[in-house]
């Protein structure tokens, strides 16, 4: 069936449907990664967004199975597709991979997500780079939908769990504030002798016993997460180690009294260069975010930890005297790069130091 992507500036991109034939609206963003569409599509940080893949060929290795490991989906970042729609250039009808169990198109159809191919994603990406992220609609000849601005909603509230969950039986208890966590974050923590207590974003944890606090990634405007910011502000008055990733970095900054802002089109790729402040060391990172910390708003007790080499944006912050730090990128990236996974080791090392005081 024929389909169209319509942008809020009036531009239309005609294409062919390969997913569920249901009209959908959201915020249009692009990702420059060459592989990893099963992980990207199930990343809760994409909630409310229509994802454009800049890599021209998609679907050639199909979709893996839904088996679980450690009570988590082994091959995905969450238990379902998070995007509003998927826009690509060329869709491979024939797929081949040792663990593929279905086609990308069948997977999208099974979860009610539209997919549209035959789009000049190079032109579309150029439009988004020049004009900035904008609203869009995937429509069909017999079906339309109203505009939807996800930034007006508390998206974290839609993806965060409603109840506490516990994983593992390790020596170090991690309280994980789930704002839309990627499964591989939990895996990386469990690999380091931890017990992970996963709680909702608005959970009141000030009286809970834990060895380290972890604030996860998630979708939307960080200022929507008022309960998380309030609880985190209280936690920052203590001395227990805290680690934040992506949205977690922005929430830590807001809890510390700094400010955040929306980027023109965000950072979404597997190949963003990030430099550790004060060194010549550069890392290749995976990223997916649309907001950033305003480095100039950091108080005297805080300092930038990493910066993006491409545009100079703040990619993480750290406290000058307490064991609090964050990264805007994803050190747990699946499937890669894994250059910065050592940051989980740093977090555990801080926990051991705190416990041995």
KOLMI-154987 format. One record per residue (C-alpha): residue in one letter; x, y, z; residue number from 1. Coordinates in nm, 3 decimals. Example, Ala and Ser with C-alpha at 12.3 -4.5 7.8 and 13.67 -1.06 7.14 Angstrom:
 rest       u       v       w  nr
    A   1.230  -0.450   0.780   1
    S   1.367  -0.106   0.714   2
***
This chain:
 rest       u       v       w  nr
    X   0.000   0.000   0.000   1
    X   0.118   0.352  -0.075   2
    X   0.196   0.575   0.219   3
    X   0.321   0.930   0.280   4
    X   0.532   1.103   0.540   5
    X   0.405   1.460   0.591   6
    X   0.613   1.714   0.781   7
    X   0.470   2.012   0.967   8
    X   0.642   2.247   0.718   9
    X   0.419   2.105   0.442  10
    X   0.676   1.878   0.276  11
    X   0.552   1.534   0.171  12
    X   0.756   1.219   0.103  13
    X   0.567   0.943  -0.083  14
    X   0.664   0.583  -0.017  15
    X   0.549   0.224   0.026  16
    X   0.418   0.067   0.346  17
    X   0.606  -0.235   0.484  18
    X   0.471  -0.230   0.839  19
    X   0.129  -0.194   0.999  20
    X  -0.104   0.013   0.783  21
    X  -0.212   0.243   1.064  22
    X  -0.167   0.619   1.043  23
    X   0.060   0.757   1.314  24
    X   0.198   1.096   1.419  25
    X   0.494   1.209   1.628  26
    X   0.824   1.396   1.628  27
    X   1.050   1.307   1.334  28
    X   1.415   1.235   1.422  29
    X   1.700   1.064   1.239  30
    X   1.959   0.806   1.345  31
    X   2.290   0.763   1.157  32
    X   2.375   0.413   1.289  33
    X   2.446   0.148   1.025  34
    X   2.320  -0.148   1.230  35
    X   2.114  -0.219   1.539  36
    X   1.757  -0.144   1.432  37
    X   1.604  -0.405   1.671  38
    X   1.777  -0.231   1.962  39
    X   1.695   0.120   1.840  40
    X   1.328   0.045   1.776  41
    X   1.284  -0.093   2.128  42
    X   1.471   0.192   2.302  43
    X   1.215   0.369   2.528  44
    X   1.397   0.698   2.464  45
    X   1.227   0.701   2.121  46
    X   0.877   0.711   2.274  47
    X   0.660   0.952   2.074  48
    X   0.902   0.976   1.782  49
    X   0.904   0.872   1.417  50
    X   1.250   0.732   1.350  51
    X   1.433   0.790   1.021  52
    X   1.723   0.554   0.943  53
    X   1.990   0.728   0.735  54
    X   2.161   0.399   0.643  55
    X   2.007   0.307   0.306  56
    X   1.952  -0.069   0.354  57
    X   1.734  -0.191   0.641  58
    X   1.576  -0.527   0.715  59
    X   1.845  -0.746   0.559  60
    X   1.917  -0.937   0.881  61
    X   1.557  -0.965   0.998  62
    X   1.454  -0.960   1.363  63
    X   1.577  -1.195   1.639  64
    X   1.358  -1.399   1.872  65
    X   1.195  -1.288   2.196  66
    X   1.377  -1.522   2.435  67
    X   1.459  -1.387   2.780  68
    X   1.768  -1.401   2.998  69
    X   1.794  -1.270   3.356  70
    X   1.420  -1.190   3.326  71
    X   1.497  -0.946   3.042  72
    X   1.443  -0.967   2.667  73
    X   1.778  -1.097   2.543  74
    X   1.780  -0.927   2.203  75
    X   1.587  -0.605   2.268  76
    X   1.617  -0.297   2.489  77
    X   1.261  -0.327   2.622  78
    X   0.958  -0.552   2.588  79
    X   0.808  -0.375   2.287  80
    X   0.872  -0.135   1.998  81
    X   0.888   0.221   2.130  82
    X   0.880   0.435   1.813  83
    X   0.569   0.580   1.653  84
    X   0.685   0.481   1.305  85
    X   0.991   0.379   1.103  86
    X   1.107   0.559   0.786  87
    X   1.375   0.405   0.561  88
    X   1.514   0.420   0.209  89
    X   1.533   0.056   0.092  90
    X   1.358  -0.234   0.264  91
    X   1.504  -0.580   0.220  92
    X   1.220  -0.829   0.175  93
    X   1.467  -1.119   0.196  94
    X   1.653  -1.142   0.526  95
    X   1.929  -1.372   0.645  96
    X   2.088  -1.407   0.988  97
    X   2.160  -1.699   1.217  98
    X   1.922  -1.581   1.489  99
    X   1.652  -1.414   1.275 100
    X   1.302  -1.544   1.343 101
    X   1.089  -1.303   1.142 102
    X   1.109  -1.012   0.902 103
    X   1.125  -0.652   1.018 104
    X   0.794  -0.584   0.838 105
    X   0.614  -0.869   1.015 106
    X   0.750  -0.751   1.350 107
    X   0.623  -0.397   1.293 108
    X   0.283  -0.532   1.188 109
    X   0.256  -0.752   1.497 110
    X   0.296  -0.446   1.722 111
    X   0.086  -0.199   1.524 112
    X   0.376   0.021   1.409 113
    X   0.381   0.169   1.056 114
    X   0.690   0.143   0.840 115
    X   0.744   0.337   0.517 116
    X   1.018   0.270   0.259 117
    X   1.118   0.426  -0.071 118
    X   1.191   0.759   0.100 119
    X   1.492   0.972   0.005 120
    X   1.625   0.970   0.361 121
    X   1.927   1.178   0.255 122
    X   1.701   1.467   0.157 123
    X   1.481   1.416   0.462 124
    X   1.781   1.418   0.696 125
    X   1.913   1.735   0.534 126
    X   1.576   1.901   0.595 127
    X   1.583   1.798   0.962 128
    X   1.942   1.916   1.003 129
    X   1.867   2.258   0.854 130
    X   1.521   2.316   0.999 131
    X   1.552   2.110   1.316 132
    X   1.342   1.826   1.450 133
    X   0.978   1.870   1.352 134
    X   0.642   1.702   1.381 135
    X   0.532   1.452   1.118 136
    X   0.257   1.212   1.019 137
    X   0.266   0.876   0.838 138
    X  -0.064   0.856   0.650 139
    X  -0.235   0.632   0.396 140
    X  -0.479   0.709   0.117 141
    X  -0.774   0.595   0.327 142
    X  -0.640   0.695   0.667 143
    X  -0.508   1.012   0.830 144
    X  -0.425   1.125   1.183 145
    X  -0.397   1.453   1.373 146
    X  -0.063   1.610   1.459 147
    X   0.090   1.489   1.785 148
    X   0.358   1.674   1.982 149
    X   0.513   1.428   2.230 150
    X   0.706   1.707   2.401 151
    X   0.380   1.822   2.560 152
    X   0.343   1.488   2.742 153
    X   0.522   1.333   3.036 154
    X   0.669   1.053   2.825 155
    X   0.871   0.911   3.113 156
    X   0.546   0.846   3.295 157
    X   0.434   0.632   2.999 158
    X   0.744   0.411   2.983 159
    X   0.844   0.385   3.349 160
    X   0.722   0.070   3.533 161
    X   0.448   0.092   3.792 162
    X   0.597  -0.153   4.042 163
    X   0.932  -0.243   4.195 164
    X   1.132  -0.527   4.034 165
    X   1.446  -0.698   4.164 166
    X   1.721  -0.861   3.955 167
    X   2.022  -1.062   4.069 168
    X   2.171  -1.150   4.407 169
    X   2.501  -0.959   4.405 170
    X   2.698  -0.798   4.684 171
    X   2.620  -0.438   4.592 172
    X   2.260  -0.314   4.598 173
    X   2.182  -0.067   4.320 174
    X   1.863   0.137   4.333 175
    X   1.779   0.199   3.968 176
    X   1.536   0.482   3.897 177
    X   1.371   0.366   3.575 178
    X   1.284   0.659   3.348 179
    X   1.281   0.430   3.042 180
    X   1.578   0.204   3.100 181
    X   1.751   0.008   2.824 182
    X   1.784  -0.358   2.918 183
    X   2.157  -0.363   2.859 184
    X   2.209  -0.112   3.141 185
    X   2.066  -0.370   3.382 186
    X   2.279  -0.643   3.225 187
    X   2.596  -0.435   3.265 188
    X   2.517  -0.378   3.632 189
    X   2.437  -0.746   3.696 190
    X   2.769  -0.846   3.539 191
    X   2.940  -0.656   3.823 192
    X   2.816  -0.846   4.130 193
    X   2.508  -0.637   4.199 194
    X   2.149  -0.668   4.304 195
    X   1.945  -0.425   4.093 196
    X   1.626  -0.286   4.249 197
    X   1.430  -0.127   3.963 198
    X   1.171   0.131   4.070 199
    X   0.937   0.381   3.897 200
    X   1.059   0.729   3.811 201
    X   0.842   0.887   4.082 202
    X   0.936   0.639   4.354 203
    X   1.010   0.797   4.694 204
    X   1.339   0.634   4.790 205
    X   1.491   0.871   5.046 206
    X   1.451   0.614   5.326 207
    X   1.552   0.307   5.123 208
    X   1.876   0.118   5.189 209
    X   2.108   0.096   4.889 210
    X   2.477   0.114   4.805 211
    X   2.453   0.315   4.486 212
    X   2.188   0.514   4.301 213
    X   2.144   0.485   3.924 214
    X   1.934   0.724   3.711 215
    X   1.849   0.585   3.366 216
    X   1.785   0.712   3.018 217
    X   1.435   0.797   2.901 218
    X   1.228   1.003   2.657 219
    X   1.117   1.364   2.640 220
    X   1.183   1.685   2.827 221
    X   1.370   1.622   3.155 222
    X   1.182   1.907   3.325 223
    X   0.868   1.691   3.305 224
    X   1.020   1.458   3.567 225
    X   0.951   1.673   3.871 226
    X   0.924   1.383   4.123 227
    X   1.258   1.239   4.007 228
    X   1.430   1.577   4.032 229
    X   1.293   1.638   4.383 230
    X   1.408   1.300   4.516 231
    X   1.744   1.328   4.342 232
    X   1.800   1.672   4.495 233
    X   1.770   1.513   4.840 234
    X   2.004   1.228   4.741 235
    X   2.267   1.481   4.632 236
    X   2.289   1.607   4.990 237
    X   2.428   1.266   5.091 238
    X   2.747   1.084   4.997 239
    X   2.633   0.758   4.835 240
    X   2.761   0.712   4.475 241
    X   2.523   0.822   4.197 242
    X   2.554   0.745   3.824 243
    X   2.325   0.890   3.557 244
    X   2.301   0.804   3.188 245
    X   2.140   1.017   2.912 246
    X   1.818   1.159   3.061 247
    X   1.974   1.066   3.395 248
    X   2.254   1.314   3.324 249
    X   2.005   1.591   3.253 250
    X   1.805   1.508   3.567 251
    X   2.121   1.516   3.778 252
    X   2.204   1.860   3.639 253
    X   1.853   1.990   3.711 254
    X   1.863   1.845   4.063 255
    X   2.194   2.026   4.115 256
    X   2.038   2.357   4.014 257
    X   2.162   2.372   3.653 258
    X   1.947   2.396   3.340 259
    X   1.888   2.200   3.020 260
    X   1.784   2.292   2.667 261
    X   1.645   2.121   2.357 262
    X   1.895   2.051   2.080 263
    X   1.815   2.143   1.721 264
    X   1.797   1.784   1.600 265
    X   1.963   1.582   1.878 266
    X   2.241   1.326   1.881 267
    X   2.134   0.982   1.759 268
    X   2.405   0.753   1.626 269
    X   2.661   0.487   1.714 270
    X   2.963   0.698   1.624 271
    X   2.965   1.024   1.822 272
    X   3.318   1.130   1.932 273
    X   3.335   1.242   2.295 274
    X   3.642   1.383   2.471 275
    X   3.708   1.355   2.843 276
    X   3.753   1.706   2.977 277
    X   4.110   1.790   3.075 278
    X   4.260   1.510   2.866 279
    X   4.334   1.436   2.501 280
    X   4.146   1.106   2.525 281
    X   3.852   1.066   2.285 282
    X   3.593   0.789   2.284 283
    X   3.347   0.670   2.018 284
    X   3.001   0.654   2.171 285
    X   2.641   0.561   2.103 286
    X   2.383   0.831   2.171 287
    X   2.010   0.897   2.158 288
    X   1.890   1.223   2.308 289
    X   1.723   1.548   2.213 290
    X   1.812   1.760   2.518 291
    X   2.144   1.864   2.670 292
    X   2.286   2.017   2.988 293
    X   2.378   2.385   2.975 294
    X   2.739   2.366   3.090 295
    X   2.748   2.736   3.180 296
    X   2.468   2.686   3.433 297
    X   2.664   2.436   3.646 298
    X   2.733   2.554   4.000 299
    X   3.078   2.583   4.157 300
    X   3.065   2.231   4.299 301
    X   3.016   2.071   3.958 302
    X   3.222   2.043   3.640 303
    X   3.180   1.901   3.289 304
    X   3.311   1.545   3.255 305
    X   3.288   1.491   2.876 306
    X   3.228   1.712   2.572 307
    X   3.104   1.626   2.223 308
    X   3.390   1.681   1.977 309
    X   3.151   1.766   1.692 310
    X   2.958   2.053   1.850 311
    X   3.110   2.108   2.194 312
    X   2.794   2.018   2.389 313
    X   2.825   1.889   2.744 314
    X   2.826   1.508   2.746 315
    X   2.844   1.445   3.119 316
    X   2.901   1.612   3.455 317
    X   3.071   1.522   3.782 318
    X   3.077   1.658   4.135 319
    X   3.414   1.797   4.242 320
    X   3.421   1.624   4.581 321
    X   3.140   1.366   4.599 322
    X   3.103   1.038   4.399 323
    X   2.836   1.172   4.161 324
    X   2.883   1.159   3.784 325
    X   2.686   1.120   3.463 326
    X   2.721   1.069   3.089 327
    X   2.497   1.192   2.809 328
    X   2.603   0.897   2.591 329
    X   2.541   0.523   2.643 330
    X   2.839   0.328   2.781 331
    X   2.623   0.014   2.777 332
    X   2.550   0.045   2.404 333
    X   2.417  -0.270   2.238 334
    X   2.544  -0.361   1.988 335
    X   2.827  -0.117   2.051 336
    X   3.056   0.065   2.059 337
    X   3.167  -0.052   2.402 338
    X   3.462   0.188   2.445 339
    X   3.316   0.345   2.761 340
    X   3.172   0.043   2.942 341
    X   3.452   0.089   3.196 342
    X   3.237   0.364   3.351 343
    X   3.028   0.091   3.514 344
    X   3.349  -0.038   3.674 345
    X   3.421   0.316   3.797 346
    X   3.074   0.329   3.953 347
    X   3.123  -0.003   4.133 348
    X   3.469   0.108   4.248 349
    X   3.313   0.419   4.405 350
    X   3.052   0.202   4.578 351
    X   3.323  -0.026   4.723 352
    X   3.518   0.276   4.845 353
    X   3.207   0.423   5.009 354
    X   3.119   0.091   5.179 355
    X   3.474   0.051   5.315 356
    X   3.488   0.395   5.476 357
***
